[in-house]
Amino acid sequence: MQELERRGLDVGKVDIDVALPVRFDALSTWPHRTSLTAQATPQGWTFTLSLTNRATVPLAQGYSACEPITIERIPDGVRVWQTGNLPCIAILLGLELKPNETHTQTARWDGKDSTGRRVAAGQYRVKMALNGFIGETLIVVK
């Protein structure tokens, strides 16, 4: 607000919405392996989370259509983009994995921050979850 006032703008005519930071569920204790890969594309980035059931019995559970993804700038940890905040479509999707079976889920990011501006070149930490199964990777934006 101070910056707006410094620029001579009427803060009474400004409507600012702030999204609360998305939360990640507690890390699942189910025997599993997760990996998150990132691929640069002309439109931004594609992230693929792979989840492998490492147990000797099937994994069957539901997950939300609004699983969290965050992108934080390194080294200061500023979160530049996120998705998965509520409210979202309350659809519970079924996940069933046999032992050693893998499920993959993809997400896309256009390379812009939450205000719609291109993020600066640098290194970023990406975190993506699927009901307590969490993958992390680092990307370099050029």
Backbone as CSV, one residue per row, in Angstrom:
resi,resn,N_x,N_y,N_z,CA_x,CA_y,CA_z,C_x,C_y,C_z
1,MET,0.822,-1.184,0.000,0.000,0.000,0.000,0.873,1.257,0.000
2,GLN,1.991,1.173,0.726,2.890,2.321,0.771,3.409,2.663,-0.614
3,GLU,3.702,1.633,-1.407,4.198,1.869,-2.761,3.126,2.554,-3.604
4,LEU,1.878,2.156,-3.453,0.794,2.793,-4.200,0.662,4.268,-3.807
5,GLU,0.705,4.524,-2.502,0.620,5.909,-2.029,1.808,6.729,-2.514
6,ARG,2.996,6.117,-2.512,4.199,6.810,-2.981,4.048,7.231,-4.442
7,ARG,3.340,6.439,-5.203,3.128,6.739,-6.625,1.933,7.655,-6.856
8,GLY,1.294,8.075,-5.762,0.176,9.002,-5.881,-1.124,8.346,-6.293
9,LEU,-1.248,7.051,-6.098,-2.468,6.350,-6.469,-3.427,6.292,-5.287
10,ASP,-4.707,6.315,-5.578,-5.734,6.267,-4.547,-5.920,4.824,-4.095
11,VAL,-5.398,4.488,-2.913,-5.484,3.112,-2.418,-6.925,2.696,-2.143
12,GLY,-7.826,3.631,-1.996,-9.235,3.317,-1.800,-9.891,2.737,-3.037
13,LYS,-9.245,2.898,-4.192,-9.800,2.369,-5.441,-9.079,1.102,-5.895
14,VAL,-8.288,0.540,-5.000,-7.536,-0.660,-5.338,-8.127,-1.838,-4.583
15,ASP,-8.378,-2.904,-5.311,-8.893,-4.128,-4.718,-7.819,-5.190,-4.878
16,ILE,-7.273,-5.647,-3.767,-6.197,-6.630,-3.811,-6.692,-7.930,-3.203
17,ASP,-6.576,-8.993,-3.972,-6.895,-10.330,-3.470,-5.577,-11.055,-3.240
18,VAL,-5.471,-11.698,-2.111,-4.274,-12.452,-1.785,-4.660,-13.911,-1.615
19,ALA,-3.997,-14.770,-2.372,-4.244,-16.204,-2.232,-3.373,-16.741,-1.113
20,LEU,-3.990,-17.465,-0.213,-3.225,-18.087,0.850,-2.288,-19.128,0.247
21,PRO,-1.134,-19.326,0.846,-0.223,-20.339,0.304,-0.867,-21.715,0.317
22,VAL,-0.665,-22.463,-0.764,-1.185,-23.824,-0.777,-0.436,-24.641,0.260
23,ARG,-1.133,-25.646,0.765,-0.518,-26.532,1.752,-0.364,-27.911,1.137
24,PHE,0.700,-28.558,1.517,0.921,-29.932,1.098,0.518,-30.846,2.248
25,ASP,-0.176,-31.939,1.917,-0.524,-32.928,2.932,0.757,-33.485,3.536
26,ALA,0.613,-34.103,4.694,1.761,-34.774,5.303,2.270,-35.838,4.336
27,LEU,3.570,-36.000,4.309,4.195,-36.967,3.421,3.682,-38.370,3.739
28,SER,3.244,-39.076,2.722,2.700,-40.412,2.908,3.770,-41.371,3.420
29,THR,3.357,-42.258,4.309,4.268,-43.279,4.824,4.153,-44.584,4.036
30,TRP,3.275,-44.614,3.044,3.112,-45.796,2.204,4.416,-46.028,1.441
31,PRO,4.883,-47.279,1.328,6.120,-47.541,0.565,5.944,-47.121,-0.896
32,HIS,6.694,-46.144,-1.312,6.532,-45.602,-2.657,7.826,-44.946,-3.132
33,ARG,7.839,-44.620,-4.408,8.909,-43.809,-4.978,8.247,-42.739,-5.836
34,THR,8.645,-41.498,-5.646,8.143,-40.416,-6.491,9.314,-39.757,-7.198
35,SER,9.031,-39.272,-8.378,10.014,-38.441,-9.079,9.243,-37.383,-9.849
36,LEU,9.839,-36.219,-9.925,9.237,-35.110,-10.661,10.228,-34.669,-11.714
37,THR,9.784,-34.672,-12.965,10.639,-34.219,-14.057,10.034,-32.965,-14.664
38,ALA,10.896,-32.163,-15.268,10.463,-30.900,-15.883,11.013,-30.828,-17.303
39,GLN,10.188,-30.380,-18.212,10.581,-30.232,-19.607,10.200,-28.832,-20.081
40,ALA,11.206,-28.065,-20.529,10.920,-26.743,-21.085,10.228,-26.920,-22.434
41,THR,9.226,-26.082,-22.685,8.502,-26.090,-23.956,8.445,-24.651,-24.468
42,PRO,8.077,-24.434,-25.715,7.933,-23.059,-26.202,6.885,-22.259,-25.421
43,GLN,5.904,-22.947,-24.815,4.846,-22.271,-24.058,5.162,-22.157,-22.573
44,GLY,6.265,-22.731,-22.107,6.604,-22.689,-20.683,7.259,-23.973,-20.233
45,TRP,6.580,-24.712,-19.349,7.133,-25.936,-18.785,6.040,-26.991,-18.645
46,THR,6.437,-28.252,-18.770,5.570,-29.383,-18.456,6.238,-30.176,-17.343
47,PHE,5.485,-30.449,-16.292,5.982,-31.211,-15.148,5.273,-32.560,-15.129
48,THR,6.029,-33.617,-14.857,5.466,-34.962,-14.772,5.860,-35.576,-13.443
49,LEU,4.855,-35.884,-12.640,5.058,-36.551,-11.363,4.792,-38.034,-11.576
50,SER,5.769,-38.864,-11.233,5.620,-40.319,-11.324,5.596,-40.890,-9.921
51,LEU,4.618,-41.730,-9.671,4.447,-42.375,-8.374,4.431,-43.878,-8.597
52,THR,5.350,-44.584,-7.924,5.429,-46.040,-8.031,5.103,-46.657,-6.685
53,ASN,4.186,-47.619,-6.698,3.825,-48.349,-5.492,4.932,-49.363,-5.197
54,ARG,5.647,-49.186,-4.093,6.743,-50.081,-3.719,6.306,-51.115,-2.683
55,ALA,5.022,-51.148,-2.368,4.510,-52.114,-1.392,4.228,-53.449,-2.083
56,THR,3.993,-54.473,-1.290,3.670,-55.792,-1.829,2.168,-55.998,-1.978
57,VAL,1.406,-54.959,-1.635,-0.051,-55.005,-1.769,-0.501,-53.797,-2.590
58,PRO,-1.691,-53.881,-3.198,-2.165,-52.746,-3.994,-2.386,-51.488,-3.155
59,LEU,-2.185,-50.359,-3.794,-2.473,-49.045,-3.209,-3.776,-48.572,-3.827
60,ALA,-4.758,-48.275,-2.991,-6.044,-47.776,-3.481,-6.453,-46.609,-2.597
61,GLN,-6.566,-45.445,-3.189,-7.009,-44.270,-2.455,-7.497,-43.222,-3.441
62,GLY,-8.110,-42.191,-2.913,-8.588,-41.108,-3.750,-7.641,-39.930,-3.677
63,TYR,-7.733,-39.069,-4.670,-6.990,-37.816,-4.640,-7.838,-36.733,-5.285
64,SER,-7.535,-35.512,-4.966,-8.324,-34.368,-5.416,-7.896,-33.907,-6.799
65,ALA,-8.796,-33.252,-7.482,-8.460,-32.647,-8.772,-7.653,-31.364,-8.568
66,CYS,-7.443,-30.961,-7.330,-6.744,-29.706,-7.015,-5.453,-29.957,-6.244
67,GLU,-4.661,-30.896,-6.673,-3.413,-31.184,-5.975,-2.462,-30.000,-6.122
68,PRO,-1.698,-29.682,-5.056,-0.867,-28.480,-5.075,0.406,-28.598,-5.914
69,ILE,0.754,-27.471,-6.512,2.026,-27.298,-7.214,2.535,-25.916,-6.808
70,THR,3.812,-25.833,-6.452,4.413,-24.531,-6.130,5.716,-24.373,-6.891
71,ILE,6.044,-23.124,-7.191,7.322,-22.786,-7.817,7.923,-21.659,-6.998
72,GLU,9.117,-21.926,-6.435,9.807,-20.965,-5.576,11.148,-20.587,-6.176
73,ARG,11.450,-19.313,-6.079,12.727,-18.799,-6.583,13.842,-19.207,-5.620
74,ILE,14.963,-19.608,-6.178,16.143,-19.930,-5.371,17.103,-18.767,-5.555
75,PRO,17.757,-18.233,-4.587,17.975,-18.786,-3.260,17.053,-18.215,-2.182
76,ASP,16.196,-17.245,-2.506,15.451,-16.573,-1.433,14.142,-17.258,-1.043
77,GLY,13.719,-18.282,-1.791,12.525,-19.033,-1.424,11.209,-18.322,-1.666
78,VAL,11.215,-17.231,-2.441,9.977,-16.518,-2.730,9.127,-17.374,-3.659
79,ARG,7.882,-17.609,-3.259,6.960,-18.389,-4.082,6.434,-17.480,-5.181
80,VAL,6.759,-17.824,-6.431,6.355,-16.975,-7.549,5.056,-17.438,-8.197
81,TRP,4.716,-18.726,-8.002,3.495,-19.256,-8.613,3.031,-20.461,-7.824
82,GLN,1.719,-20.653,-7.783,1.145,-21.820,-7.116,-0.216,-22.123,-7.706
83,THR,-0.635,-23.353,-7.533,-1.986,-23.755,-7.877,-2.404,-24.835,-6.888
84,GLY,-3.690,-25.045,-6.799,-4.197,-26.048,-5.874,-4.916,-25.447,-4.692
85,ASN,-5.079,-24.136,-4.680,-5.830,-23.495,-3.598,-7.296,-23.860,-3.678
86,LEU,-7.920,-23.938,-2.542,-9.367,-24.096,-2.517,-9.995,-22.726,-2.719
87,PRO,-11.165,-22.511,-3.194,-12.074,-23.572,-3.596,-11.694,-24.135,-4.964
88,CYS,-11.972,-25.382,-5.129,-11.737,-26.023,-6.414,-12.866,-27.005,-6.650
89,ILE,-12.872,-27.554,-7.815,-13.897,-28.539,-8.128,-13.696,-29.726,-7.192
90,ALA,-14.717,-30.063,-6.465,-14.606,-31.123,-5.466,-14.827,-32.487,-6.111
91,ILE,-13.862,-32.878,-6.910,-13.920,-34.183,-7.557,-12.859,-35.044,-6.887
92,LEU,-13.248,-36.202,-6.442,-12.287,-37.126,-5.875,-12.038,-38.208,-6.921
93,LEU,-10.799,-38.319,-7.342,-10.429,-39.273,-8.372,-9.834,-40.512,-7.710
94,GLY,-10.083,-41.659,-8.280,-9.570,-42.894,-7.709,-8.181,-43.218,-8.227
95,LEU,-7.331,-43.669,-7.327,-5.983,-44.086,-7.678,-5.804,-45.509,-7.188
96,GLU,-5.554,-46.414,-8.109,-5.310,-47.805,-7.753,-4.037,-48.257,-8.442
97,LEU,-3.052,-48.668,-7.633,-1.781,-49.127,-8.178,-1.450,-50.505,-7.631
98,LYS,-1.174,-51.438,-8.528,-0.696,-52.748,-8.115,0.746,-52.601,-7.643
99,PRO,1.287,-53.597,-6.941,2.694,-53.527,-6.549,3.595,-53.273,-7.758
100,ASN,4.500,-52.332,-7.618,5.464,-51.903,-8.647,4.828,-51.201,-9.851
101,GLU,3.545,-50.915,-9.797,2.887,-50.173,-10.867,3.134,-48.675,-10.655
102,THR,3.200,-47.932,-11.761,3.482,-46.496,-11.711,2.316,-45.702,-12.284
103,HIS,2.003,-44.594,-11.631,0.999,-43.634,-12.091,1.731,-42.335,-12.398
104,THR,1.400,-41.690,-13.510,2.004,-40.390,-13.824,0.907,-39.349,-13.942
105,GLN,1.272,-38.146,-13.555,0.368,-37.008,-13.642,1.165,-35.826,-14.173
106,THR,0.596,-35.078,-15.104,1.311,-33.940,-15.684,0.608,-32.637,-15.347
107,ALA,1.392,-31.589,-15.363,0.877,-30.235,-15.158,1.692,-29.299,-16.050
108,ARG,1.090,-28.191,-16.410,1.770,-27.206,-17.255,1.838,-25.864,-16.548
109,TRP,2.918,-25.146,-16.838,3.126,-23.803,-16.288,3.620,-22.931,-17.429
110,ASP,3.054,-21.736,-17.547,3.385,-20.852,-18.673,4.619,-19.983,-18.450
111,GLY,5.305,-20.163,-17.334,6.528,-19.379,-17.085,6.254,-18.002,-16.507
112,LYS,5.012,-17.763,-16.102,4.646,-16.460,-15.543,4.372,-16.590,-14.055
113,ASP,4.576,-15.481,-13.336,4.282,-15.491,-11.905,2.782,-15.353,-11.685
114,SER,2.382,-15.300,-10.444,0.955,-15.243,-10.117,0.277,-13.955,-10.558
115,THR,1.068,-12.947,-10.931,0.483,-11.703,-11.432,0.475,-11.637,-12.952
116,GLY,0.952,-12.716,-13.599,0.931,-12.762,-15.058,2.181,-12.247,-15.741
117,ARG,3.223,-11.933,-14.971,4.481,-11.467,-15.576,5.478,-12.612,-15.691
118,ARG,6.269,-12.586,-16.755,7.319,-13.598,-16.921,8.252,-13.555,-15.727
119,VAL,8.621,-14.752,-15.233,9.559,-14.787,-14.120,10.962,-14.486,-14.640
120,ALA,11.799,-13.957,-13.767,13.172,-13.626,-14.129,13.972,-14.897,-14.358
121,ALA,15.010,-14.773,-15.160,15.921,-15.892,-15.371,16.514,-16.295,-14.030
122,GLY,16.724,-17.576,-13.851,17.317,-18.063,-12.617,16.868,-19.469,-12.307
123,GLN,17.215,-19.914,-11.114,16.899,-21.267,-10.681,15.661,-21.251,-9.789
124,TYR,14.786,-22.262,-9.972,13.535,-22.361,-9.242,13.321,-23.793,-8.742
125,ARG,12.692,-23.919,-7.578,12.321,-25.220,-7.019,10.846,-25.454,-7.315
126,VAL,10.536,-26.601,-7.897,9.162,-26.980,-8.204,8.783,-28.132,-7.287
127,LYS,7.602,-28.024,-6.694,7.102,-29.057,-5.797,5.684,-29.397,-6.248
128,MET,5.413,-30.688,-6.416,4.103,-31.137,-6.899,3.689,-32.343,-6.065
129,ALA,2.398,-32.414,-5.731,1.935,-33.487,-4.862,0.740,-34.219,-5.441
130,LEU,0.597,-35.433,-4.960,-0.560,-36.256,-5.260,-0.924,-36.964,-3.963
131,ASN,-1.796,-36.344,-3.172,-2.312,-36.899,-1.920,-1.217,-37.395,-0.972
132,GLY,-0.271,-36.547,-0.680,0.782,-36.908,0.264,2.008,-37.516,-0.379
133,PHE,1.931,-37.828,-1.650,3.088,-38.293,-2.399,3.667,-37.074,-3.103
134,ILE,4.843,-36.644,-2.705,5.376,-35.348,-3.127,6.665,-35.522,-3.919
135,GLY,6.748,-34.807,-5.037,7.963,-34.795,-5.847,8.502,-33.374,-5.909
136,GLU,9.819,-33.270,-6.012,10.494,-31.973,-6.114,11.552,-32.035,-7.189
137,THR,11.748,-30.915,-7.867,12.829,-30.818,-8.843,13.261,-29.356,-8.942
138,LEU,14.408,-29.147,-9.535,14.898,-27.795,-9.802,14.866,-27.538,-11.289
139,ILE,14.535,-26.298,-11.659,14.550,-25.906,-13.077,15.368,-24.621,-13.190
140,VAL,15.873,-24.403,-14.398,16.581,-23.151,-14.688,15.808,-22.446,-15.793
141,VAL,15.304,-21.271,-15.470,14.580,-20.450,-16.448,15.611,-19.533,-17.098
142,LYS,15.616,-19.524,-18.422,16.591,-18.698,-19.160,15.937,-17.462,-19.716
